[in-house]
Amino acid sequence: MAHPVSLKALAESKAEGIQKATYFKVDPNTVEFEEGFNLRDEGPGLDAYIDQLEAAMRAGAYIPPIDLSVVDGRRIVREGHCRTRAARRIEGYMLEARQVRGNEVDALFHMMGSDQKRTFSPVEVARGYLRLIHMGQDVAAIAARLGLHRSTIENALTLAEAPQAVQTMVKAGTVSPSLAIKTVREHGTAAAVTLRDALAKAEAMGKTKATPKHVAVDPFKPDAKAALDLVRKLAALSPLATPKREQIADLITTARNILGIT
């Protein structure tokens, strides 16, 4: 008896460990983009990527299926926006497609969790997490569904809510996401000015990227160790005794350290 010679034949023969999947061929001009759904930022980098996809399609390379939702008969792209844009440039090109089921939250989770795409930038990812929060998801739910640690989500949300100028520096690669997040948490709305100053300092040293060593220390940020030292010294003073001059001088020195006063 002849054995099956293809995966299709194996699946149809009910062989163990294999199932038949359903794929469709779609004209890229018949599918739609939902305005604002895609997280990607437009720019030269994205344009170059779409050009590469077009070249690969024209050369006959394998292109993974795009994912579509069907809403009131409309075919809406949920993953594969760049592939669709590239395919639209080629007359008669048909894309493989799969159907994604679920609501808009499921669709966003699917897009962010898919591995068949160009990697999202840190700011794009952060924007996606923030959108999920606005859709009613919480940090724990997002982390669990995407298989990430909750601190990863929390850090990204800090970046998502950072001033636009900070995000622009991260996109340009002149400031790392981790430095941006740390600076925003420490300096709040002044983070953009702090990072611009750090970048200027780095450039003056011949560097193209700011690092933690270029970020000025806030002189008004209390030094926890110095503050604890002051508390201990105050506690050691007897409420009935008059402090000696050297004790007062020591306490003044500690207070200066806390305030960063020289």
C-alpha positions, 0 to 999 in steps of 0.5 A, a space after each residue: 500500500 502506497 504511503 501519502 506523499 504530501 502533508 495534505 494527503 497525510 492530513 486527509 488520511 487522519 494521520 496522527 499529529 497533523 491537521 489541515 489548516 484553512 488558507 485563502 487567497 485574497 486580492 490585496 485591493 479588496 481588503 481594508 485597513 482600519 484607520 488608527 489600528 496599525 501601531 507602526 510609525 510612517 517614515 523612511 524605515 517603513 518605506 524601505 521595508 515595504 520596498 523590500 517586501 515588494 522585491 521579494 514578492 516579485 522574485 517569488 519568495 514565500 510571503 506568510 499569510 496576512 490575517 483578516 477579520 470579517 466585519 459585516 462582510 468587510 475584510 479588515 487587515 489585522 496583521 500584515 499591513 506592510 505585506 498588503 501595501 507591497 502586494 497592491 503595487 503588483 498587478 494580479 498579485 494574490 495574498 494568502 490570508 487567514 481569518 482571525 476571530 474575536 473582538 477589537 481587543 483580541 485583534 490588537 493582542 493578535 497583532 502584538 503577539 504575532 511573530 510574522 512581522 517586522 519587529 515593532 519599535 519600543 515606542 510602537 509597542 508602548 503605544 499598543 500596551 497603552 491602547 489595551 489599557 484604554 480598552 479596559 485591560 490591566 497590566 496583569 492581564 496584558 502580561 499574562 496574555 503576551 507571556 511577559 513580566 508585568 514590569 515589562 508592561 509597566 516600563 513600556 507604559 511609562 514610555 507611552 506616556 512620556 513627552 513627545 520629545 522624549 519619544 522622538 529621541 528614543 525613535 531616533 536612537 539617540 536615547 535608549 528606552 531604558 534611559 528614557 523611562 528612568 529619566 521620566 520617572 525621576 524628572 517627570 515633565 522635565 525629562 525632555 529638557 534633561 535628556 536634551 542636555 544629556 545628548 548635547 553633552 554626549 555630542 560635545 564628547 563625540 558621541 551620538 547617543 546619551 547614556 546615564 553618565 551624561 544625565 545631570 544629577 538633580 541637585 534637589 533630589 534627596 540622597 537617601 543614604 545621607 538623609 538616613 544618616 541625618 535622621 540617625 544623628 538627630 535621634 542620637 541627640 538627647 532632648 535635654 542636652 545642648 548640642 555641641 558645636 561640632 555636632 551642629 556642624 556635622 548636622 549642617 554638613 549632612 543636610 548640605 549633602 542631602 540637598 546637594 549644596 557645596 
